[in-house]
């Protein structure tokens, strides 16, 4: 019987090849098949046969091998192979040393430990305005200086008119910042006079907005889409630079996408 195939998953592309009487073929995504050639000798119960495949890229993790391999043919329904029927592929032997994590004895690339990743990707230079992830993306920027830091000593001030927008902004800030760095939500009538974030509903042009950041207040001004873009720009700065960033008066008109920082 030579019309059957084993469907299996490995998170690496493999090379289509012939091995010990079997054709191994790469399909879409992680799916591969192993099928016997027409003249391949049948595998009897209890018999073992070694079949070798070649990966196009190195595999240094046992998690690259997926569970639930199954056999399918034209005459039978697909059946999962018992030894692969697990959430984790326990039929794959775990690595016992760091040497096994190397691609070859000559591999000089250090292992990607959490500490090494942190050192590799931590911020190494002062914040630059040119690197701001601002939406809409400005075509020109005039740089100025000064920094401020927001934390839970700040307040997001709301009125009944903009309460839903203020709550949405507060929830997003709570997701992006730690609890100690998230401003509290306060009604305008009882808000403090310092360290406030205000949403100002004012028509200053079609989809235009200003974002005014200084030591003790952040004002987001715009109408409808403009006010939404102002919030998006503030969140863009926080996403890229955390809770400490430059003090600016940022004005953007989407018609010319010019940002001016004072």
C-alpha positions as CSV (number, residue, x, y, z in Angstrom):
1,X,0.0,0.0,0.0
2,X,1.6,3.2,-1.1
3,X,-1.3,5.8,-1.3
4,X,-0.9,7.0,2.3
5,X,0.9,10.1,3.7
6,X,1.9,11.3,7.1
7,X,1.1,15.0,7.6
8,X,3.3,16.7,10.2
9,X,4.3,20.2,11.3
10,X,7.7,21.7,11.8
11,X,8.2,25.5,12.1
12,X,10.9,25.5,9.5
13,X,10.7,25.1,5.7
14,X,12.3,21.8,4.5
15,X,13.8,20.7,1.3
16,X,11.7,18.4,-0.9
17,X,13.7,15.2,-0.9
18,X,13.8,11.4,-1.2
19,X,14.9,9.5,1.8
20,X,15.0,5.7,2.3
21,X,12.1,5.1,-0.1
22,X,10.0,8.0,1.0
23,X,9.2,11.4,-0.6
24,X,9.2,14.3,1.9
25,X,7.5,17.5,0.6
26,X,7.0,21.0,1.9
27,X,3.4,22.5,1.7
28,X,1.9,25.8,2.8
29,X,2.9,27.1,6.2
30,X,4.2,24.5,8.6
31,X,2.6,21.5,6.9
32,X,4.8,18.8,5.4
33,X,4.0,15.3,4.1
34,X,5.9,12.1,4.1
35,X,4.7,9.6,1.5
36,X,6.1,6.2,0.3
37,X,7.3,5.9,-3.3
38,X,5.5,3.4,-5.5
39,X,8.1,0.7,-5.1
40,X,8.8,1.2,-1.4
41,X,8.7,-1.9,0.7
42,X,5.9,-1.9,3.3
43,X,6.7,-1.2,6.9
44,X,5.6,-4.2,9.0
45,X,4.3,-4.0,12.6
46,X,7.2,-3.5,15.0
47,X,9.6,-2.6,12.3
48,X,11.5,0.7,12.4
49,X,12.9,2.7,9.5
50,X,15.1,5.8,9.6
51,X,14.0,8.7,7.3
52,X,16.0,11.8,7.1
53,X,14.8,15.3,6.2
54,X,16.8,18.5,5.5
55,X,15.6,21.8,7.0
56,X,16.3,25.1,5.1
57,X,17.1,26.8,8.4
58,X,18.6,25.6,11.6
59,X,16.4,24.2,14.4
60,X,17.6,24.9,17.9
61,X,14.3,24.5,19.8
62,X,12.3,21.4,20.4
63,X,9.2,23.6,20.3
64,X,9.8,23.9,16.5
65,X,8.3,20.5,16.2
66,X,4.5,20.5,16.4
67,X,2.3,17.7,17.9
68,X,-0.6,15.7,16.4
69,X,0.9,14.2,13.3
70,X,-1.6,12.1,11.4
71,X,-1.8,9.5,8.7
72,X,-4.2,9.8,5.8
73,X,-5.0,7.8,2.6
74,X,-7.7,7.5,-0.1
75,X,-9.2,4.4,1.6
76,X,-9.2,5.5,5.3
77,X,-10.1,8.4,7.5
78,X,-7.2,10.5,8.9
79,X,-5.8,9.0,12.2
80,X,-3.6,10.9,14.7
81,X,-0.3,9.0,15.5
82,X,-0.5,8.1,19.2
83,X,3.1,9.0,20.0
84,X,2.5,12.6,18.7
85,X,-1.0,13.1,20.3
86,X,0.1,15.5,23.0
87,X,-0.2,19.2,23.7
88,X,3.6,19.3,23.9
89,X,5.7,17.1,21.6
90,X,7.1,14.8,24.3
91,X,8.4,12.5,21.6
92,X,11.1,15.2,21.0
93,X,14.0,14.9,23.4
94,X,14.7,18.1,25.4
95,X,18.0,19.9,25.2
96,X,20.3,19.0,28.1
97,X,23.0,21.6,27.6
98,X,23.7,25.0,26.0
99,X,26.0,23.3,23.5
100,X,23.0,21.8,21.9
101,X,21.5,25.2,21.4
102,X,24.4,26.1,19.0
103,X,23.9,25.7,15.3
104,X,27.3,24.3,14.9
105,X,30.6,24.0,16.9
106,X,31.8,27.1,15.2
107,X,28.7,29.1,16.1
108,X,29.9,32.3,18.0
109,X,26.5,34.0,18.3
110,X,25.7,34.3,22.1
111,X,22.6,32.7,23.4
112,X,19.6,35.0,23.6
113,X,19.0,35.1,27.3
114,X,16.5,37.6,28.9
115,X,19.5,39.6,30.3
116,X,21.3,39.7,27.0
117,X,18.1,40.7,25.1
118,X,17.5,43.6,27.6
119,X,21.1,44.9,27.2
120,X,20.8,44.6,23.4
121,X,17.5,46.5,23.0
122,X,17.5,49.0,25.9
123,X,17.6,52.7,25.1
124,X,21.3,53.8,24.8
125,X,20.9,57.4,23.7
126,X,18.9,60.5,24.6
127,X,15.4,60.9,23.1
128,X,15.5,62.7,19.8
129,X,12.5,64.4,18.2
130,X,13.4,62.9,14.8
131,X,12.7,59.5,16.3
132,X,9.2,60.3,17.5
133,X,6.5,57.9,16.4
134,X,4.0,60.6,15.6
135,X,0.6,59.9,14.0
136,X,-0.1,61.6,11.5
137,X,3.6,61.5,10.5
138,X,4.9,65.1,10.1
139,X,7.0,66.1,7.2
140,X,8.9,68.7,9.1
141,X,9.9,69.3,12.7
142,X,11.3,72.3,14.6
143,X,13.2,71.1,17.7
144,X,13.1,72.6,21.2
145,X,14.2,71.4,24.6
146,X,12.6,70.4,28.0
147,X,11.3,67.2,29.6
148,X,8.3,66.2,31.8
149,X,7.3,62.9,33.5
150,X,3.8,61.7,34.1
151,X,2.7,59.5,36.9
152,X,-0.2,59.0,39.3
153,X,0.3,62.5,40.7
154,X,-1.3,63.6,37.5
155,X,-5.0,63.8,36.7
156,X,-7.0,63.2,33.5
157,X,-9.7,65.9,33.8
158,X,-13.1,65.2,32.3
159,X,-16.4,66.9,31.8
160,X,-19.7,65.1,31.1
161,X,-19.3,65.9,27.4
162,X,-15.9,64.2,27.0
163,X,-16.2,61.7,29.9
164,X,-16.1,58.6,27.5
165,X,-13.0,59.9,25.7
166,X,-11.2,60.6,29.0
167,X,-12.1,57.1,30.3
168,X,-10.8,55.5,27.1
169,X,-7.5,57.5,27.4
170,X,-7.2,56.5,31.0
171,X,-7.7,52.8,30.2
172,X,-5.1,52.9,27.4
173,X,-2.5,54.7,29.7
174,X,-3.2,52.1,32.4
175,X,-2.3,49.3,29.8
176,X,0.9,51.1,28.6
177,X,2.2,52.4,31.9
178,X,2.6,50.9,35.4
179,X,0.0,51.7,38.0
180,X,2.3,54.1,39.7
181,X,2.7,56.0,36.4
182,X,-1.0,56.2,35.4
183,X,-2.8,59.5,36.0
184,X,-6.0,59.3,38.0
185,X,-9.4,60.2,36.5
186,X,-11.0,63.3,38.0
187,X,-14.1,65.4,37.3
188,X,-13.3,68.9,36.2
189,X,-15.2,70.6,39.0
190,X,-13.0,68.9,41.6
191,X,-9.7,68.7,39.7
192,X,-6.4,70.1,41.1
193,X,-4.8,73.1,39.6
194,X,-1.5,71.4,38.6
195,X,-0.4,68.3,36.7
196,X,-3.5,67.8,34.6
197,X,-4.2,66.2,31.2
198,X,-7.2,68.0,29.5
199,X,-9.2,67.1,26.5
200,X,-10.3,70.3,24.9
201,X,-13.1,70.1,22.3
202,X,-12.3,73.0,20.0
203,X,-12.6,73.3,16.2
204,X,-9.1,74.5,15.0
205,X,-9.4,73.1,11.5
206,X,-10.5,70.0,9.6
207,X,-8.8,67.1,11.5
208,X,-6.2,69.5,13.0
209,X,-5.1,69.4,16.6
210,X,-2.5,70.7,19.1
211,X,-0.7,68.7,21.8
212,X,0.7,71.0,24.4
213,X,3.0,69.3,26.9
214,X,4.8,71.1,29.7
215,X,5.9,70.5,33.3
216,X,2.4,70.4,34.9
217,X,-0.2,70.2,32.1
218,X,-0.9,68.3,28.9
219,X,-3.6,69.9,26.7
220,X,-5.0,67.9,23.8
221,X,-7.1,70.3,21.6
222,X,-9.2,69.4,18.5
223,X,-12.6,68.6,17.2
224,X,-13.8,65.0,16.6
225,X,-11.1,63.3,14.5
226,X,-8.6,66.0,15.4
227,X,-9.0,65.3,19.2
228,X,-8.7,61.6,18.5
229,X,-5.4,62.2,16.5
230,X,-4.1,64.3,19.5
231,X,-4.7,61.4,21.8
232,X,-3.0,59.0,19.3
233,X,0.0,61.3,19.1
234,X,0.3,61.4,22.9
235,X,0.1,57.6,23.1
236,X,2.6,57.3,20.3
237,X,5.2,59.3,22.3
238,X,4.4,57.2,25.4
239,X,4.7,53.9,23.5
240,X,8.1,54.9,22.2
241,X,9.6,56.7,25.2
242,X,7.6,55.7,28.3
243,X,6.3,58.3,30.8
244,X,9.2,60.8,30.4
245,X,9.4,62.8,27.2
246,X,10.2,66.3,25.8
247,X,7.9,69.3,26.6
248,X,6.4,70.4,23.4
249,X,3.6,72.4,21.8
250,X,2.9,70.2,18.9
251,X,0.5,71.5,16.1
252,X,-0.5,69.3,13.2
253,X,-2.7,70.0,10.3
254,X,-3.2,66.8,8.3
255,X,-3.5,68.9,5.1
256,X,0.3,69.6,5.2
257,X,1.5,67.3,8.0
258,X,3.7,69.9,9.5
259,X,4.6,69.6,13.2
260,X,6.1,72.6,15.1
261,X,7.7,72.0,18.5
262,X,8.1,75.0,20.8
